[in-house]
Amino acid sequence: MMKTPGAFTLTPHKVTVCILIQMYAPPALMSLPFPFSSVSQHNRFGLFLIALTKSCDDILEPKLDELINQLREIGDLLYPWLTDQLISRLSSLSSPDDLFTLFSDLRGILEGPDPSAVEDEQIILDTNSNLGMFLRRCLLAFNLLYFEGVCHLLTNIGIYCKEALSTCPSYELPCLDDSNNDLEALSEYENMDLENIVFEKVTEEIEARKMASEKVSFHLHAPKALFGLVEDIEVPAVPSSKNGDNRRETCSYAHTPNDALRDIDSGGGAFLRTNWQTEGYLMEQADAIEKHGSSFSLNAFEVILRQLQKLAPELHRVHFLRYLNSLYHDDYFAALESLHRYFDYRTLDCNSFGRYEIALLCLGMMHFHFGHPKQALEVLTEAVCFSQQRSNDTCLAYTLAAICNLLAEIGISITTGILGSSYSPITSIGTSLSVQQQLFVLLKESSRLAESLKLKRLVASNHLAMAKFDLTHVQRPLLSFGPKNSVKLRTFPTNVCKELRLGSHLITEFVSERLTTTAEGAFSTAWLKNLQKPMGALMLSQENVSGGSSNAFQFCAQPSSIPGSVMQLVGSSYLLRATAWETYGSAPLTRINTLIYATCFADGLSLSDAALAHVKLIQHLAVFKGYKEAFSALKIAEEKFLSVSKSQILLLKLQLLHERALHRGNLKLAQQVCDELGVMASSVTGVDMELKTEACLRHARTLLAANQFSQAAAVVHSLFCMCYKFNLQVENATVLLLLAEIHKKSGNAVLGLPYALASLSFCQSFNLDLLKASATLTLAELWLSLGSNHAKRASTLIQQALPMILGHGGLELRARAFIAEAKCFLSDPSFSVSQNPDIVLDPLRQASDELQVLEYHELAAEAFYLMAIVFNQLGQAAEREEAAASFKKHILALENPEGEEDPLIDTR
């Protein structure tokens, strides 16, 4: 149905969606509405409604029979009830009064109950949510209608229902709007095996519908570049023989190599595979390789590739699949050979434009993957030169994005003579630029090219890269001469949020890209999986949705869903949101965004990305719930990500072991863990900078716990020089704070004050709010250690930091603040314990409880020691002895840390 462009117009389709929302969130309901049996089932229906509301702004709207067909995606159990309810409610709209009653009920959904009377499990529709905003727009549009408009809408609803009932009265099968020939073809598809679906038939049907000006959903927009990937190959029929099993292994169309052995021709006769099926199989396996990484079976898939190459030597894409397989299994020489072979064959094609620079781009990314930053930068720079010479702006945009990723991830201190002499936007500035400034210029140029070429995925990726840049870099003017305005040397969180929001908009506006580079370089083709379902072009999948393989955003009946690359980018925006809030110091928002990333985008995640999400959640458990909870979750994560090479799960395990060893006073184990961390980092300069920084910080903290102050200070000073060299300014805030801690513990508080103040300055520049609160607390402890004369100043600093610490700080930071607050009161000559003992005892009790959860014996002993002093001044002997006994218990635990074995984890 056509819709008038411009203002929001109320149509029968929108009224239908409103009725579905009414089924989703009935007013004043205390539990799940009938017939939903679980929260996940209800949530799936809600996500389906969100997809519907977002597509309501399209010019073409679906007919009622198409919408009912889409309801099958919710599940076979719910489909009959939802269909019957929808048809009966629409049919009951027989007069204008019925419409007024309907919208009055919808208004009641938005108003909701009294907030003071809301139950815990009551379902309430937020007026600012996607569904709430849609209802508000519909209510406003209805209120603006004259009576004639209401009558006209009622007439359209009648026609809307009549067309659906006359076209497909049983709603058993989806109706195709073509002739009986299409229905016969549909029945043939239902009887065919998975492998015999002819993709060209689907393409012809799509084109026919476009010519007939019928609706094609936005989910149907397959990349046009993909239609040009089909090579003129023929897979010859293999005669039935004793090698029949090998024949089936070769030609089967499967998701994984293990499934590729499935027998699809029980008759044992010869069969052919179309170009689309062969290409689709390879692209699907490439997507699986990128998702599963090193856990993808190397040898089993290699057997299949050899068989395919034997049957179709002209199928050059086999070499690219072999390259990907070797790349993710860290076989450098095999990956390099396969990549060279692939592009050697591709250059023999008649249409070889841009192949050389694309080959350089892939080679540079391969060097980057294997940790060769210098070689990667040289190859990518050469790719920039050839892209400029041949006016290949598409490859240029992607190459610049790859260089930006390289400069952001790899520590490079000097790039003079590489980028500066080859790329005109840099040389045109007329002055030498730092790595940070070159990264900014290249990001802007890549974004400009991507927007001009309408490369939506690259635009979104560049938005995320710019958000990451704004998160950790202070933007300085590029020109060192001329008039200068006052510049605030600090980051701006609003810019980060803006870039993240723009990056996540991709899912609502993605379109087909005419890009050969993406098809050959990225191979993210999750949308091809729906082409395997033998149900015709416009039919919904009727598979059970209880498994974990269903995509929460794939609700359309068409064979192409949202591309995997799009889902990965949108998911990455949430992971980057979590990282940003972690940097700023908001633990709740970090946890929420990580949970969204891990649940809503589970199907599109690679194993490494999923492991990173689990790492963040387990770190949150360790900081706020203690090590027992964290290690329990870690054991589950270890089993899940056992096959991931270079897993961040292992890094997390070492971090937790080191933290707990320091808290228990087990310095021998702490040093062993530090050595393990140092071995994990690459020896190549500039590679694994985060891991190297982490290892140095933990080594210095181990030396500090052993009271080796000079050695700890030397390690931290060396680390500061390295961070300054590679422009790791955010890390420098932590390094300076550790230097202040070293001087505080060594008794040189005066020397520690400048470092604490410098750390505070870094925290303010980069908006590190929680680290700023920690630095403020350290500054207060330094002033307090200078004598009782500075107790009031220290107390003022602690009161400034307490709101942030109590709202977002973990158990250790909160306990430190409580102990420091109590010490301020006890050091103040004007304070009398006997007059107000609870103001000291309450924070000490809370600190001792939280420190015992963390098994932090040293600080717990200090808390009980202060409690014993207070009880002694109050004359409470029993409480004093109890606190003294707890103090002694923690001191003994510190003196004998090896006696505390942990049954939860193997420390080897």
Secondary structure, 3 states (H helix, E strand, C coil): CECCCCCCCCCHHHHHHHHHHHHHCCCCCCCCCCCCCCHHHHHHHHHHHHHHHHHHHCCECCCHHHHHHHHHHHCCCCHHHHHHHHHHHHHCCCCHHHHHHHHHHHHHHHHCCCHHHCCCCCCCCCCCCHHHHHHHHHHHHHHCCCHHHHHHHHHHHHHHHHHHHHHCCCCCCCCCCCCHHHHHHHHHHHHCCHHHCCHHHHHHHHHHHHHCCCCCCHHHCCCHHHHCCCCCCCCCCCCCCCCHHHHHHHHCCCCCCCHHHCCCCCCCCCCCCCHHHHHHHHHHHHHHHHHHHHHCCHHHHHHHHHHHHHHCCCCCHHHHHHHHHHHHCCCHHHHHHHHHHHHHHHCCCCCCCCHHHHHHHHHHHHHHHCCCHHHHHHHHHHHHHHHHHCCCHHHHHHHHHHHHHHHHHCCCCCCCCCCCCCCHHHHCCCCCCCHHHHHHHHHHHHHHHHHHCCCHHHHHHHHHHHHHHHHHCCCCCCCCCCCCCCCCCCCCHHHHHHHHHHHHCHHHHCCCCCCHHHHHHCCCCHHHHHHHCCCCCCCCCCCCCCCCCCCCCCCCCCCCCCCHHHHHHHHHHHHHHHHHHHHHCCHHHHHHHHHHHHHHCCCCCCHHHHHHHHHHHHHHHHHHHCHHHHHHHHHHHHHHCCCCCCCHHHHHHHHHHHHHHHHHCCHHHHHHHHHHHHHHCCCCCCCCHHHHHHHHHHHHHHHHHCCCHHHHHHHHHHHHHHHHHCCCHHHHHHHHHHHHHHHHHCCCHHHHHHHHHHHHHHHHHCCCHHHHHHHHHHHHHHHHHCCHHHHHHHHHHHHHHHHHHHHHCCHHHHHHHHHHHHHHHHHCCCCCCCCCCHHHHHHHHHHHHHHHHHCCHHHHHHHHHHHHHHHHHHCCHHHHHHHHHHHHHHHHHHHCHHHCCCCCCCCC
